[in-house]
Amino acid sequence: MSLESVRAFLAEYAPELDIIELDQPTATVAEAAAAHGTHPARIAKTISLRLGEQVVLVVAAGTARLDNRKTKEVFGHKPRMLDRAEVESLTGHPVGGVCPFGLADPLPVYCDVSLRAFETVLPAAGAINSAVRLSPDRLAELTHAVWVDICQART
């Protein structure tokens, strides 16, 4: 169902993009990087956060780490990761396949500047073995994301 919601979203808003479906799981950054033959940083991970009463999605480079101090400065709240049930309920996507496309409920999306180091990135596409390849700017455009600097870059 989740993959189908992403497929429908992309068909409507970005028909030029293809979903990449693999025979192996790509649920973690390491698995996805190995499966796609790329550096882990190019995997665009989607982090589900609670900031006070608000839930947001942050898309960041696969090797970036959320900086709690920066996040609190930008959003005014200490970030709290959502548990598996909350993630699946609010996004409609399974953990390991969470992406900012085809969401069950509309959520604000933020793209961390760590993504801008790459010409293309690979976020998941609603399933634990799917992805889509696109530029960080196209990702932000499709999701109406706001660019933020809330991660520590790591290699």
N, C-alpha and C positions, 0 to 999 in steps of 0.2 A: 504494500500500500504506500509506503513512504517513498520508495523509488518512483512509483507512479505519480505521486504528487510533484516530485522534482521534474519528471519527464513532462508533465502538463505545464508546469511553470516555464520551463525552458522552451517548450513548443510555442507558448504564447509570447514570451518576452525576448527570447534569444534562440530562434530556430537555427541559427548558424552553429550553435554549440552541440557537440555530441557527447552523450554520456558514455564513459568508458567502463565497461563491466568486465571484470576479471574472474578467473576460476579460483583464485586464492583470496583469502581475507586481506583486507587493507584497513583494518579497524584501528591500528595504531600508526603513529607517524613512521616508526621503523618498518613495519610491514608494508605500508603504502610506498615508502621510498624504495624499498627493495623491489617491490612488484612493478613499479613504474620506471625503475632504473634511473633514479634521480637522487639528488642530495636531500636529506630529510628537511632542510630548511624550506624547500620549495613546496612541501606539503602544507596546504593552508588549513590549519586546524581551527575548528569552531569551538569556542569555550562558552558554556552557558553559565551566566552569573546572576546572582541576586544582589542588587545594590539597594539596600533599604527595602522598600516595598516593590521596587521595579525589577523585572527580569530583562536582561539584555543578552545579545550574542556578540562575542568578540571574535573576529577572524584574525589569526596571527600566523606568522611563519612557524613552521613545525618545530624549530629548535628554540623559538623565543619562549621566555618564561614571564608570566604575569608578574608585574612589580606592584605589590600591594600599596606602597607609598604613592606611586604615580597614579594608580587607579583611584585612590581616595582623593588625591588632589583634583583629578579631572571630574570625577562623579560625585564627590562629597560624601561617599559612603565607603566603608571597608567592603571589599568584594567577598562573596561567599559562593563557592561552587554549588551547583544544584546536584541533588542525588539523582541516580539513574531513573527512578520513577518520574520525578519532576521533569527531567530532560525529555523523556519520551512522551510524557503527557503534553507538555507545552510546545514541543517542536514537531511531534509526530514522527520523528526519526529515531532509530535505535542508536544507542551509544556506539560509537565507532563509525556511524554513517551520518552523524549530525552535520548539517550544512545550513546556510542561510537561505536556501531556495525551497519553495513549496512547503512552507511551514503550516502546521495545524492552526496556530494562532499567530497573528501578526506580532512580531517582536522587533524592538529597535536593534539595528545592526551597526556595529562599529568595526572598522578595519584598522588594525594596528599598522603603524608605519614600517614595521619589520617586513611587510609584504612588498614594499616598494623597491627592495633590493633585487627583485626578479622581474624579468620580462613576462613570464607566465608562471602561474601557480596551479596547484591541483587540490581543490577542496573536495571533500566527499560529495556524494550525490544521492543521499538518502538511504543507502544500503551499505553494509560492511564490506562490500567488494566493488564499490563504484566510485567514480570520480568524474570530474569535468576539468578540462584544461582551458584556462583563460587568463587574461592579464589582470593584475590587481585592480587597475582602474575600471575595467569592465565589471569585475566582481562588485566593486563599490557602487557603480552605476546601477546595476541590476537590482541590488538590495537596498538602494537609497541609504547606503552606509555613510557614516561620518568618520573621517580619519582622526585617529587619536594616537598618542605616543604613551602607551601604558605598559610596555613590556621591556624586559632586559634582553638584549640580543645575545645569543649564544651560538657557537659554531658546532 
